[in-house]
Each structure stands twice: as C-alpha cells, then as structure tokens.
Amino acid sequence: MDVYAVMGNPIGHSKSPRIHGLFAAQTGENLRYTAIEASLDGFETEVRHFFQEGGNGLNITVPFKERAWQLVDRKQPRAELAGAVNTIWSLNGELVGDNTDGIGLVQDLIGNQGCMLREQRILVVGAGGAVRGILEPLLERKPAEVTVANRTLAKAEQLVELFGHLGPLRASRFEDLDGPYDLIINGTSASLAGELPPLPTSVIGPHTQVYDMMYGNQETPFNRWAREQGAAKVMDGLGMLVEQAAEAFFLWRGLRPDTAPVLAQLRQRL
Ligand code: ATR
C-alpha cells in the first residue's frame, strides 16, 4: 500500500489525515495517510528516513515549510517563489518539493466561493510566509491592484521587490490604507494571539468580501470584526486547507478529488 503523511510540530490537531482519507475513499485509491510529529531538531533526518523506508509523499506544515524548501533536491517554480514547500515526493532518488497553498487559496476563492479576482482591488494583510505563498497565484488572476499591508512595512516592501514584476503590487502601512477594497485577505497570525491587525475601518465598504486564511470552530476575530464593519461576506480558510490538499493529492496520484463533499463533512465537524 502506498504511504503518505503530514509532518509538523505539533501535529495532533491536523485535519490532513482525515481529508486525504476521504479523498482516497472517494477515488478508490489504495493508500494510507498518517500524521508524524517531527522533532524540532530532527526534521530533516525524519523526512529522509520516511522516503528511505519507501514512503511515497509528505505534506509539510508548521513550522517546517521553510526548512523543507531548503531540504529538497528540486523545487517546482511556484514553490521556489513561495519560499516554502508543503508537498514532497521522490523521483529517481531525488526529493521534489512543491507548494500548493497559493493555488489552494485561489481555488477556494474562485471555485468554491464564487469570488472574482480579475480587475479587483485586493488588500492582503500580513507579509510573512503565508502571504509570500499566495502572491503569485493572486497576481496571475490579473487583479486591478494588490496592496500588501503589514505592521513591519519593510517586510511588505520586500515582497513587492520579489513579486512586483508579476503585476500591480504595492506595500503600505496599516494607517495609510485607503479603502474600500473589493477583497481583503488576512494572512497574519494575529488571531493566534487573540489580536487584530489595526486596520482603518475605511478598508471595508458594503461590497467588500473578506477572507481569513485562519479557521476555527468559532468565527475568527478578523471575520467578526469585518462583519461588524459591514462587510458583504466573510470566509474562513477551511476551504483553502481542503483545496491545497486536493492539489497535493493530484500531484501524487494524478487524480482530482471532488472537494465539495469533503469540505462539507469537515465543516459539519467544526
Ligand atoms: P506565517 O508563516 O504564518 O505567515 P510569519 O512569517 O511569522 O508567519 O508572519 C506572521 C505575519 O503576521 C507577519 O506579517 C506579522 O507582522 P510583522 O511582519 O509585522 O511581524 C503578522 N502579525 C502577527 N501578529 C500580528 C499582530 N498582532 N498585528 C498585526 N500583524 C501581526
């Protein structure tokens, strides 16, 4: 039986085994997908060990995606740009790394949520690893503009240097933002600390759609704030999680699972 796993630390709450288990059942693929907690100083050894033992593919999650980027022998172009790897397989004795997070977000926005990106004014909040992974697929969809706003302006400016050749991208401080935007994507980790990025309320108008890359069993603080400011629609990152998994499944197995029933089952459990 082919063997896959997600590796992270901690890994106890990962939904990936369940998602890939549902994909496998749906497509009739014969595979096993488990969760492995790698030690903080032994991650690289454990990845190599997994493939030496005949493992077929790994997903990599927090906090190892950047280390996985360093570790693999070859990277797909979108992973190279993203600076992070979340999907690994072995080919002719080499480890190949890819990143499916960005396409997962865009697929959820367009395919599941019915959002338009073309010609839209998009605000991306945050400039860390999560945001770096989504800028290329967003800009590919030809938005009117993408503004990256971050607490630390220099990090947003670095992303403009890296991705600015792909489309209309600019950096801003929170207080300099002029809204409203058509779509706001929160890619900060602020809500992990129960905090909100201090955005001016003018970024939200009655037509603004808001996507928080986080999710939880309760509405995220960012989405609650956005709704209170009158946003037209708020969305959380559960669909992105399922879509990035579907893209990884496709890379490994060559089959695209139907994500809708899987997302519905996960939503029910939240
Ligand atoms: P990740 O890989 O999840 O993106 P990261 O690279 O550490 O994690 O980035 C975290 C992002 O959340 C950064 O943009 C960070 O802002 P700074 O670059 O200024 O540190 C942002 N962030 C975290 N806590 C925040 C808060 N309380 N308010 C606003 N932004 C916050």
Boltz pocket constraint, residues with backbone or C-beta under 6 A from the ligand:
constraints:
  - pocket:
      binder: B
      contacts: [[A, 125], [A, 126], [A, 127], [A, 128], [A, 129], [A, 130], [A, 131], [A, 150], [A, 151], [A, 152], [A, 155], [A, 187], [A, 188], [A, 189], [A, 190], [A, 193], [A, 195], [A, 196], [A, 197], [A, 198]]
      max_distance: 6.0
